[in-house]
Amino acid sequence: MKSLSGRAVLRTSAVAAVALAGGLLVAPPANAAAPVTSAPAVTTVTLTAQQAAAARPRNGRILYDRISGGLGQLKIKNGTSRDGVVALVKGRKKAISIYVRAKSSATIRDVRDGTYTIYFTTGTRYSVSKGRFTRGASYQRFNNRLRFTTTSRTRTIWTITLNPVKGGTARTSHVNPKDFPA
């Protein structure tokens, strides 16, 4: 379905204004019946690139948070060409999740002490309401859990990457989408 660009609408308006000024269009008499049109009303909604980008979560947006208040940090580097969501799970409950755009980095700055399993998903067209990517999604988890501890002199800062890194030691496993902590 084609839509009118802003330029075409301006030309149509300009032509109508010229026609009115020249006396070519005449209003019907007050007691005349309104003209009958047979064309149905059509509403077209077209998202611009700017509107579509606005629907995509910003980089570093916390999507879910039940653990803030700690001093631990998790730095995430997404070197892939697809956006990602990283979720920390403590025990069997999701603790926090963050959106990390493609070729970007983000940090969770307030992780409470504890041991977490790290899950991540990458894909395109993220649905905030569904908590999932709607196109090309892959689901994984890191095999090793991360432990965060804070003392009077130290705090834990972990850095993970969502893409393979030469010399990297972290291993991941594929996860059934139904088992991903949405």
Summary of the structure (lengths in Angstrom):
residues: 182
radius of gyration: 26.8
end to end distance: 35.4
largest distance: 87.7
contacts: 435
relative contact order: 0.16
helix: 14%
strand: 40%
